[in-house]
Amino acid sequence: MSVVDYGQRTYVDGKFPIDYELSGNPNSKNLVVFFHGYGQHFGFMKKKFSSLFGDAQFLFINGPYPLAPEITDEIPKIKLRYAWYFFNPLTKKYFISPDTPALIIKNLISSLNLESKNILFFGFSQGGYLAPFVAKFFKKSTVIAVNSNIRYDLLPKKIPMTLFSINGENDKIVDPQNARNSTEAFCQQGNVATHIMVKESGHYVDENILIACRQVIEKSFI
């Protein structure tokens, strides 16, 4: 049990609702697990990145924490958005850490009997931060983290994964140079990791980002 600003916190067992979509080739040895960014849903990843892959099975997941929905006046339509965890950039503290959703996802993959596949964890922004926390539960995996940063200070010193950190050089939300430094520090701990700086790109998905992702996928996964 720990003390937080809003009272005592403890962790209890129980069923947790999680929304996902399993698609692609169920007979493929390759599984791609997608993690969207903060305030998004898995449809973003499906639209932007799924076409990069050939013969693979896809697992799209919504973050476990819904944000306040967008409701348009007089129109009965609610746009749901999700988060994986909650971090205060001013205090540099987590209200909910990445460890909690990582365990949920690990249990989801196990419940779907997918853990024996060749797994690639593919995350954008907050989803990229999350991906290594999930990878630590598996014997071997690949991680592609786009416009994010690896929190090597919060992870085990060594993780049996191959990390590709891809950052737009003009990103104003995630510091790309800090991401490069973190990737290098993670490497110095004995891990396999590569940083790729994408010129003329920012905190979005453009053709330059997609080209960098495609090159990594073709060389290292397919």
VOPAFI-472878 format. One record per residue (C-alpha): residue in three letters; residue number from 1; x, y, z; chain. Coordinates in nm, 3 decimals, decimal comma. Layout:
# VOPAFI-472878
ALA	NUM	X	Y	Z	A
...
This chain:
# VOPAFI-472878
MET	1	0,000	0,000	0,000	A
SER	2	0,119	0,352	-0,077	A
VAL	3	0,013	0,704	0,011	A
VAL	4	-0,104	0,930	-0,273	A
ASP	5	-0,251	1,281	-0,276	A
TYR	6	-0,606	1,149	-0,268	A
GLY	7	-0,574	0,897	0,013	A
GLN	8	-0,435	0,549	0,062	A
ARG	9	-0,373	0,328	-0,241	A
THR	10	-0,363	-0,049	-0,251	A
TYR	11	-0,392	-0,308	-0,529	A
VAL	12	-0,666	-0,573	-0,535	A
ASP	13	-0,743	-0,863	-0,766	A
GLY	14	-1,038	-0,838	-1,001	A
LYS	15	-1,143	-0,844	-1,363	A
PHE	16	-1,046	-0,535	-1,561	A
PRO	17	-1,233	-0,441	-1,882	A
ILE	18	-1,010	-0,395	-2,184	A
ASP	19	-1,115	-0,322	-2,542	A
TYR	20	-0,918	-0,484	-2,824	A
GLU	21	-0,936	-0,607	-3,180	A
LEU	22	-0,753	-0,916	-3,304	A
SER	23	-0,716	-0,923	-3,682	A
GLY	24	-0,481	-1,019	-3,963	A
ASN	25	-0,353	-1,369	-4,029	A
PRO	26	-0,412	-1,596	-3,728	A
ASN	27	-0,171	-1,852	-3,876	A
SER	28	0,120	-1,609	-3,901	A
LYS	29	0,413	-1,659	-3,665	A
ASN	30	0,436	-1,279	-3,629	A
LEU	31	0,221	-1,074	-3,393	A
VAL	32	0,216	-0,693	-3,387	A
VAL	33	0,074	-0,534	-3,072	A
PHE	34	-0,016	-0,166	-3,117	A
PHE	35	-0,022	0,104	-2,847	A
HIS	36	-0,176	0,441	-2,932	A
GLY	37	-0,081	0,781	-2,790	A
TYR	38	-0,243	0,975	-2,506	A
GLY	39	-0,599	1,081	-2,583	A
GLN	40	-0,625	0,849	-2,884	A
HIS	41	-0,775	0,505	-2,949	A
PHE	42	-0,656	0,200	-3,141	A
GLY	43	-0,821	0,325	-3,460	A
PHE	44	-0,537	0,576	-3,491	A
MET	45	-0,276	0,300	-3,499	A
LYS	46	-0,484	0,091	-3,734	A
LYS	47	-0,516	0,378	-3,980	A
LYS	48	-0,158	0,506	-3,962	A
PHE	49	0,062	0,199	-3,923	A
SER	50	-0,105	-0,137	-4,001	A
SER	51	-0,035	-0,105	-4,375	A
LEU	52	0,340	-0,122	-4,300	A
PHE	53	0,310	-0,493	-4,230	A
GLY	54	0,258	-0,789	-4,457	A
ASP	55	0,177	-1,133	-4,325	A
ALA	56	0,113	-1,082	-3,955	A
GLN	57	-0,153	-1,101	-3,689	A
PHE	58	-0,252	-0,769	-3,530	A
LEU	59	-0,359	-0,691	-3,177	A
PHE	60	-0,502	-0,340	-3,138	A
ILE	61	-0,572	-0,231	-2,781	A
ASN	62	-0,734	0,072	-2,623	A
GLY	63	-0,570	0,215	-2,315	A
PRO	64	-0,742	0,099	-1,995	A
TYR	65	-0,828	0,451	-1,875	A
PRO	66	-1,100	0,644	-2,062	A
LEU	67	-1,065	1,021	-2,064	A
ALA	68	-1,355	1,265	-2,047	A
PRO	69	-1,554	1,201	-2,367	A
GLU	70	-1,608	1,463	-2,633	A
ILE	71	-1,981	1,525	-2,657	A
THR	72	-2,125	1,746	-2,931	A
ASP	73	-2,435	1,948	-2,843	A
GLU	74	-2,760	1,798	-2,969	A
ILE	75	-2,578	1,512	-3,139	A
PRO	76	-2,593	1,177	-2,956	A
LYS	77	-2,237	1,084	-3,041	A
ILE	78	-1,960	1,034	-2,787	A
LYS	79	-1,597	1,024	-2,896	A
LEU	80	-1,399	0,813	-2,653	A
ARG	81	-1,030	0,872	-2,593	A
TYR	82	-0,792	0,671	-2,375	A
ALA	83	-0,473	0,683	-2,174	A
TRP	84	-0,230	0,411	-2,069	A
TYR	85	-0,112	0,584	-1,753	A
PHE	86	-0,103	0,929	-1,592	A
PHE	87	0,215	1,133	-1,549	A
ASN	88	0,254	1,486	-1,415	A
PRO	89	0,525	1,657	-1,626	A
LEU	90	0,565	1,933	-1,367	A
THR	91	0,625	1,714	-1,060	A
LYS	92	0,780	1,432	-1,270	A
LYS	93	0,567	1,181	-1,081	A
TYR	94	0,322	0,914	-1,192	A
PHE	95	-0,031	0,905	-1,055	A
ILE	96	-0,069	0,569	-1,231	A
SER	97	0,256	0,415	-1,353	A
PRO	98	0,313	0,219	-1,677	A
ASP	99	0,360	-0,100	-1,472	A
THR	100	-0,015	-0,135	-1,416	A
PRO	101	-0,129	-0,133	-1,783	A
ALA	102	0,178	-0,340	-1,879	A
LEU	103	0,063	-0,623	-1,654	A
ILE	104	-0,292	-0,597	-1,790	A
ILE	105	-0,162	-0,629	-2,147	A
LYS	106	0,066	-0,917	-2,056	A
ASN	107	-0,234	-1,100	-1,911	A
LEU	108	-0,443	-1,020	-2,220	A
ILE	109	-0,179	-1,165	-2,453	A
SER	110	-0,159	-1,478	-2,236	A
SER	111	-0,538	-1,517	-2,224	A
LEU	112	-0,547	-1,505	-2,605	A
ASN	113	-0,271	-1,770	-2,625	A
LEU	114	-0,045	-1,542	-2,829	A
GLU	115	0,270	-1,539	-2,615	A
SER	116	0,449	-1,802	-2,827	A
LYS	117	0,449	-1,580	-3,137	A
ASN	118	0,728	-1,358	-3,265	A
ILE	119	0,606	-1,036	-3,105	A
LEU	120	0,662	-0,676	-3,209	A
PHE	121	0,536	-0,409	-2,970	A
PHE	122	0,468	-0,093	-3,171	A
GLY	123	0,389	0,228	-2,983	A
PHE	124	0,335	0,594	-3,068	A
SER	125	0,402	0,872	-2,814	A
GLN	126	0,266	0,752	-2,476	A
GLY	127	0,227	0,407	-2,630	A
GLY	128	0,597	0,413	-2,717	A
TYR	129	0,685	0,491	-2,357	A
LEU	130	0,468	0,196	-2,249	A
ALA	131	0,598	-0,067	-2,493	A
PRO	132	0,924	-0,159	-2,309	A
PHE	133	0,729	-0,204	-1,985	A
VAL	134	0,525	-0,473	-2,161	A
ALA	135	0,828	-0,625	-2,336	A
LYS	136	0,999	-0,693	-2,003	A
PHE	137	0,746	-0,975	-1,940	A
PHE	138	0,849	-1,170	-2,251	A
LYS	139	1,155	-1,380	-2,325	A
LYS	140	1,223	-1,212	-2,658	A
SER	141	1,054	-0,933	-2,853	A
THR	142	1,106	-0,631	-3,075	A
VAL	143	0,994	-0,279	-2,981	A
ILE	144	0,941	0,013	-3,217	A
ALA	145	0,876	0,331	-3,021	A
VAL	146	0,781	0,636	-3,227	A
ASN	147	0,812	0,987	-3,083	A
SER	148	0,867	0,869	-2,728	A
ASN	149	1,151	0,809	-2,485	A
ILE	150	1,263	0,498	-2,300	A
ARG	151	1,243	0,526	-1,921	A
TYR	152	1,546	0,308	-1,861	A
ASP	153	1,564	0,447	-1,508	A
LEU	154	1,236	0,271	-1,422	A
LEU	155	1,296	-0,054	-1,611	A
PRO	156	1,510	-0,359	-1,532	A
LYS	157	1,873	-0,300	-1,623	A
LYS	158	1,855	-0,559	-1,902	A
ILE	159	1,549	-0,659	-2,105	A
PRO	160	1,555	-0,934	-2,372	A
MET	161	1,421	-0,712	-2,647	A
THR	162	1,549	-0,526	-2,951	A
LEU	163	1,452	-0,160	-2,931	A
PHE	164	1,419	0,088	-3,217	A
SER	165	1,352	0,442	-3,097	A
ILE	166	1,233	0,669	-3,380	A
ASN	167	1,200	1,043	-3,319	A
GLY	168	1,119	1,343	-3,536	A
GLU	169	1,398	1,599	-3,502	A
ASN	170	1,145	1,886	-3,471	A
ASP	171	0,929	1,724	-3,203	A
LYS	172	0,819	1,991	-2,952	A
ILE	173	0,645	1,747	-2,715	A
VAL	174	0,908	1,474	-2,669	A
ASP	175	1,266	1,602	-2,671	A
PRO	176	1,433	1,403	-2,953	A
GLN	177	1,787	1,463	-2,825	A
ASN	178	1,691	1,341	-2,479	A
ALA	179	1,538	1,034	-2,645	A
ARG	180	1,866	0,970	-2,826	A
ASN	181	2,059	1,004	-2,499	A
SER	182	1,823	0,767	-2,319	A
THR	183	1,856	0,507	-2,595	A
GLU	184	2,235	0,529	-2,574	A
ALA	185	2,224	0,493	-2,195	A
PHE	186	1,999	0,188	-2,232	A
CYS	187	2,254	0,042	-2,475	A
GLN	188	2,537	0,101	-2,230	A
GLN	189	2,353	-0,120	-1,982	A
GLY	190	2,403	-0,411	-2,222	A
ASN	191	2,079	-0,389	-2,417	A
VAL	192	2,022	-0,397	-2,793	A
ALA	193	1,885	-0,060	-2,900	A
THR	194	1,907	0,179	-3,195	A
HIS	195	1,801	0,541	-3,218	A
ILE	196	1,681	0,690	-3,547	A
MET	197	1,643	1,066	-3,586	A
VAL	198	1,399	1,158	-3,864	A
LYS	199	1,471	1,488	-4,035	A
GLU	200	1,196	1,743	-4,098	A
SER	201	0,945	1,557	-3,879	A
GLY	202	0,775	1,649	-3,554	A
HIS	203	0,530	1,492	-3,310	A
TYR	204	0,306	1,346	-3,577	A
VAL	205	0,301	1,069	-3,836	A
ASP	206	0,422	1,185	-4,176	A
GLU	207	0,579	1,008	-4,472	A
ASN	208	0,931	1,047	-4,330	A
ILE	209	0,830	0,873	-4,007	A
LEU	210	0,656	0,598	-4,203	A
ILE	211	0,964	0,542	-4,421	A
ALA	212	1,183	0,506	-4,111	A
CYS	213	0,937	0,259	-3,959	A
ARG	214	0,912	0,060	-4,281	A
GLN	215	1,289	0,028	-4,308	A
VAL	216	1,315	-0,105	-3,953	A
ILE	217	1,030	-0,351	-4,005	A
GLU	218	1,173	-0,487	-4,332	A
LYS	219	1,520	-0,538	-4,184	A
SER	220	1,435	-0,661	-3,837	A
PHE	221	1,092	-0,819	-3,823	A
ILE	222	0,952	-0,950	-4,150	A
